[in-house]
């Protein structure tokens, strides 16, 4: 099954639905910069890689939209540091 990251602009967050449970990354867009202050996965998804799949989708979306990224959340910052293929998106 292909998981899809969706943008929920009403809640200013990207979401990944896994069997009815939603992992999300809050964001704030400032011009062409995407600030990520918070990433969360429900307890039942922790340890499944859902947050990592969410972050990959967020970064791929940012790249496709020509945006730079500011990871404020500790998890987001760690994830990006661990994935050098996305370092070019950092401000």
C-alpha positions as CSV (number, residue, x, y, z in Angstrom):
1,X,0.0,0.0,0.0
2,X,1.4,3.4,-1.0
3,X,1.1,6.0,1.8
4,X,0.4,9.5,0.8
5,X,1.3,12.7,2.7
6,X,-1.5,15.2,2.6
7,X,-1.5,18.9,3.3
8,X,-4.1,20.1,5.8
9,X,-3.9,23.9,5.4
10,X,-6.8,24.5,7.8
11,X,-4.6,23.0,10.6
12,X,-1.3,24.1,9.1
13,X,0.1,20.6,9.0
14,X,1.1,17.7,6.8
15,X,-0.5,14.4,7.7
16,X,0.2,10.7,7.2
17,X,-2.9,8.5,7.8
18,X,-1.9,4.9,8.8
19,X,-5.0,2.8,9.3
20,X,-7.0,5.7,10.7
21,X,-4.2,6.9,12.9
22,X,-2.6,10.2,11.9
23,X,1.0,11.2,12.3
24,X,1.5,14.9,11.6
25,X,4.1,17.7,11.1
26,X,2.9,21.2,12.0
27,X,4.2,23.9,9.7
28,X,4.4,27.6,9.2
29,X,5.1,28.9,5.7
30,X,7.0,32.2,5.5
31,X,7.5,33.1,1.8
32,X,9.4,30.1,0.3
33,X,10.5,28.8,3.7
34,X,8.8,26.0,5.6
35,X,9.2,26.0,9.4
36,X,8.5,22.7,11.1
37,X,7.9,23.4,14.8
38,X,6.4,20.0,15.8
39,X,6.2,16.4,14.6
40,X,4.0,13.8,16.3
41,X,3.0,10.2,15.9
42,X,0.3,8.6,18.0
43,X,1.6,6.2,20.6
44,X,0.4,3.2,18.6
45,X,2.5,4.3,15.6
46,X,5.7,5.0,17.5
47,X,8.5,2.7,16.5
48,X,6.8,1.8,13.2
49,X,8.7,4.3,11.1
50,X,5.6,6.4,10.5
51,X,7.2,9.7,11.6
52,X,10.2,9.0,9.3
53,X,7.9,8.3,6.4
54,X,6.0,11.5,7.2
55,X,9.2,13.5,7.2
56,X,10.4,12.0,3.9
57,X,7.1,13.0,2.4
58,X,7.3,16.5,3.9
59,X,10.8,17.0,2.5
60,X,9.9,15.7,-0.9
61,X,6.9,18.1,-1.0
62,X,9.1,21.0,0.1
63,X,11.6,20.1,-2.7
64,X,8.8,19.8,-5.3
65,X,7.4,23.2,-4.2
66,X,10.9,24.9,-4.3
67,X,10.9,25.6,-0.6
68,X,13.7,25.7,2.0
69,X,13.1,24.1,5.4
70,X,13.8,25.2,9.0
71,X,13.4,22.2,11.3
72,X,12.6,23.7,14.7
73,X,11.3,20.4,16.3
74,X,14.1,18.2,17.7
75,X,12.8,15.2,15.9
76,X,12.6,17.0,12.5
77,X,16.1,18.4,13.0
78,X,17.5,14.9,13.9
79,X,15.8,13.3,11.0
80,X,17.1,15.8,8.5
81,X,20.6,15.5,9.9
82,X,20.4,11.8,9.4
83,X,19.3,12.1,5.7
84,X,22.0,14.0,3.8
85,X,20.0,13.8,0.6
86,X,17.8,16.6,2.0
87,X,20.5,18.8,3.4
88,X,20.2,21.1,0.3
89,X,16.8,22.1,1.6
90,X,18.1,23.6,4.8
91,X,18.3,27.3,5.1
